[in-house]
Amino acid sequence: MKVDPQCSYCLLSRVHYESELSTDDEILIGRIMQECIRVLNDTYAPGVPAASVSTSMHQRAYELLNDSDPYRDMKEVCNRTAENVFPIAMSMVYDGDPSDNELFRRAVLAAVIGNFFDFGVMGLEVPISLFDETFRQHFIRGLNIDDTSRMFDMLDNVVYIADNCGEILLDTLVFDIIKKLGGHVTLVVRGKPILTDVTMKDIIELGIDEKVDRVLTTGSGSIGVDMSQAPQELLDAFRDASLIISKGMANYETLTEHEMGPIAYLLKAKCKPVARHIGVDVGHSVARLCE
Amino acid sequence: MKVDPQCSYCLLSRVHYESELSTDDEILIGRIMQECIRVLNDTYAPGVPAASVSTSMHQRAYELLNDSDPYRDMKEVCNRTAENVFPIAMSMVYDGDPSDNELFRRAVLAAVIGNFFDFGVMGLEVPISLFDETFRQHFIRGLNIDDTSRMFDMLDNVVYIADNCGEILLDTLVFDIIKKLGGHVTLVVRGKPILTDVTMKDIIELGIDEKVDRVLTTGSGSIGVDMSQAPQELLDAFRDASLIISKGMANYETLTEHEMGPIAYLLKAKCKPVARHIGVDVGHSVARLCE
């Protein structure tokens, strides 16, 4: 996906947000903003991939903050919030002894709603206190794009590219049904901390490595998946997958720049540029298969 | 007032907004964003006056849009909305035969609430359909900073620097009480269209020139008042005034860069940087006298 005008100010607001998470030194924050405006000016041009701008800006901010993980505490909040909502999600997914096909659809829906756990995207945030109720509402509303029936026959050897902390707990509902059906799950997480995205450390702390067959990393702390930095074993896994499942907007932004598949994009459309690119409204729940 | 980190992304969002008001040519909009990022990069530095960044960015956007007034239709909407709310404002200001001092305080409050008619500031917008109710609520809530009693004895020769279309109709409630008390009102409007700000053309179309003693302009289409472009008669008016009344955030941002006074700042604090500079919360109603 190419950069949109809106990305420019969303990214500056996010750099400001993460700077304030990391420090209260206003002089340093002012210097980071000035430097990230310079990086924006150097990288922004109509038609460039969105992630080439965003990765450069965030990495420069992290360097100047001298902080490898400004979202450390925020990730913890995301996980705790997801733990609270998990029992509700579980009961709604398994309610009334559904068929495997229906179970898969519901688990995907729960995982997509979990994508709301990402804090800091300008324009669409859900207060933590409202998450239970929001989860119920969005579950009842269902998927706005639902290709889960077509995905259902492709679950032999799944590569599942995770997005944020918090939502990763809801992703396990999808892992469970794939495993129940006899499928193999390779989970992919970021190589280094970036935003609230899941890393290997988070996966081990949460015990999620035991829910899947293996865990690989993207090989970098870039936004989404930077294929130029992807380890060979990840490239092999993509090639051999019966289905790649890509979670969230950052993975969508980066993977739509490459010819690969079959790939399923599971996400909440949380900003106008991504929503427009997919052809849905902001707030819609998406499970689209591209073959 | 100096530039704040938040100004950087607020300004880019506003440039995007006004570009979309003026054209649906996405290629042109992309080029304008890229160019305004360049202007932001050239002008933004911690400690520079906020208006030196904002004026440069907006003027470059207007040039590239080849549009002298992208907010043309929006200004019309502001005026129509203000016309609808005016009878309610009038009745609340004059309710119960108030003293002149109280009448002035209420008229100032109504004018401050009118400052909400500015559309397009990120983070605080009031839907048109809710304006009546919002007006009532804010009127009952009153002024969070109220120096009107001290202003009341300074109304002999007032220079009133207007802000936006729409709210200018509510400003006439203040003009009326100053005139009733025997004072002289010099109204100051922008020299050229900028954002939804009032120009001489707007004043004449609305018949507001008949409500005041004379109308001057800032001599430019800069944000707020750019003193380096102010005509001599405006500088003379400032010097001779018993009280300068400055309406809204843009005038506040620019006039706080100069030693002048006595000056009264009437505004709704619509963004964090201005609210913090004044020492109030976002959404607060301010009538502060600086002597």
HADDOCK unambig.tbl for C-alpha pairs under 7 A between the chains (distance, minus, plus):
assign (segid A and resid 5 and name CA) (segid B and resid 30 and name CA) 6.23 0.50 0.50
assign (segid A and resid 5 and name CA) (segid B and resid 33 and name CA) 6.24 0.50 0.50
assign (segid A and resid 9 and name CA) (segid B and resid 9 and name CA) 4.45 0.50 0.50
assign (segid A and resid 9 and name CA) (segid B and resid 12 and name CA) 5.83 0.50 0.50
assign (segid A and resid 9 and name CA) (segid B and resid 13 and name CA) 6.07 0.50 0.50
assign (segid A and resid 12 and name CA) (segid B and resid 9 and name CA) 5.83 0.50 0.50
assign (segid A and resid 13 and name CA) (segid B and resid 9 and name CA) 6.07 0.50 0.50
assign (segid A and resid 30 and name CA) (segid B and resid 5 and name CA) 6.23 0.50 0.50
assign (segid A and resid 30 and name CA) (segid B and resid 46 and name CA) 5.71 0.50 0.50
assign (segid A and resid 33 and name CA) (segid B and resid 5 and name CA) 6.23 0.50 0.50
assign (segid A and resid 34 and name CA) (segid B and resid 44 and name CA) 6.68 0.50 0.50
assign (segid A and resid 34 and name CA) (segid B and resid 45 and name CA) 6.14 0.50 0.50
assign (segid A and resid 37 and name CA) (segid B and resid 41 and name CA) 5.76 0.50 0.50
assign (segid A and resid 38 and name CA) (segid B and resid 41 and name CA) 5.74 0.50 0.50
assign (segid A and resid 41 and name CA) (segid B and resid 37 and name CA) 5.77 0.50 0.50
assign (segid A and resid 41 and name CA) (segid B and resid 38 and name CA) 5.76 0.50 0.50
assign (segid A and resid 41 and name CA) (segid B and resid 41 and name CA) 6.63 0.50 0.50
assign (segid A and resid 44 and name CA) (segid B and resid 34 and name CA) 6.67 0.50 0.50
assign (segid A and resid 45 and name CA) (segid B and resid 34 and name CA) 6.14 0.50 0.50
assign (segid A and resid 46 and name CA) (segid B and resid 30 and name CA) 5.70 0.50 0.50
